[in-house]
């Protein structure tokens, strides 16, 4: 039995398919991974449906998949065009069953049957092992939970499969392996992932350019924001939020740091790190500080920030915290099902600022919400004005992801058409260049509040927040992006000296 898993994501972290491959290998099933990090896809214009892969690389992918019994493609909604092109080509050359899995197939399974043979619903480690065993034994597999099938024109809708309750049961995925292949776009060929190849594709620190090791220590998010799709609703009655043991986390990090000597930061990619219990955080911080001793980054929700937890994490090496705030408009907070008020969010911001000599906060905001009016954006700008330095902003463009409350509302209000592929291809990295958006982007830098007041004065907003000037601003942004790419311009830290802070953290840990 052989399984090939393909990732069309723009990076090679891909926790989902790495976990699947490791779990398959644990159960004696051969699995290989093909990473297709089309970095330029992140810069494609919204709605661009250009086929991302050329004929030569598609033929190389087919060659690797020739003797595979199952070819699994993991996709997010904005990878839909990648998955369609891959599937179309593979079906011409390969006999194996093509399975689509990930967030988009779980939310839109019927749509996916236009292309795939099988659709995976939810998390698939346990179901995929069962499916492989059934196929290898020649047994009927159409009743395997966790998958939908199409037989004789009829869709078989099975229930979701079981979750992996103990995440420690999933083996560590190797970062270097002769069964992992990555597309080098500039050589236009697939390369086996060795140390040299890994160093080229590893995540980079957007502030320093150093190498970042990304790790996932939990699954599931305790919150239910209307714009975010999780598997929570399809696993009602099961324990959805799960965490790896501290021992498992430290073992992975020790393995990585003894194997690769050029990692200078750890990034915890969990949906929400601080919601862990205080005893768990105490244990993690104590052992991390003793055995890892590297600055790290993690994600918070403002409702979970407490002084006790923050103090422990800062002492352990927390250097960058990313916190989702999304909006300063109380009306938009309700739309997003964000149950925390602006006043409480501001308390979390001020609490984080107490550690301004140790950590840089990144605050996430969502723009391009068609339900927002000019007043909502002005509320967001006025809210950000209250943030104490230093900080930086991470700006996202609102995407209506399938399976979310907001997607259903957008369909009902005829803002989006669920029957068009183009609906799903929008990139959340590409925000509109309207005047008020640009002011929010300017606030990444050390712009004085009094100057911001001038920019959002009624006359200037009346003059510049119009479609004509949006087109003009678009040209300026185009030149800025070219300049940024040519100069390798680093992300703004709002005046925070991150290199000095990192050196201080490492030096302080070594002394301890």
Beta strands, then each sheet from edge to edge (+ up, - down):
strand 1: 2-7
strand 2: 30-35
strand 3: 70-74
strand 4: 97-101
strand 5: 118-120
strand 6: 147-151
strand 7: 154-157
strand 8: 177-184
strand 9: 189-193
strand 10: 211-215
strand 11: 218-219
strand 12: 242-243
strand 13: 263-268
strand 14: 296-301
strand 15: 318-326
strand 16: 360-367
strand 17: 392-397
sheet 1: 7+ 6- 5+ 4+ 3+ 1+ 2+ 8+ 9-
sheet 2: 10+ 13+ 14+ 15+ 16+ 17+
sheet 3: 11+ 12-
end
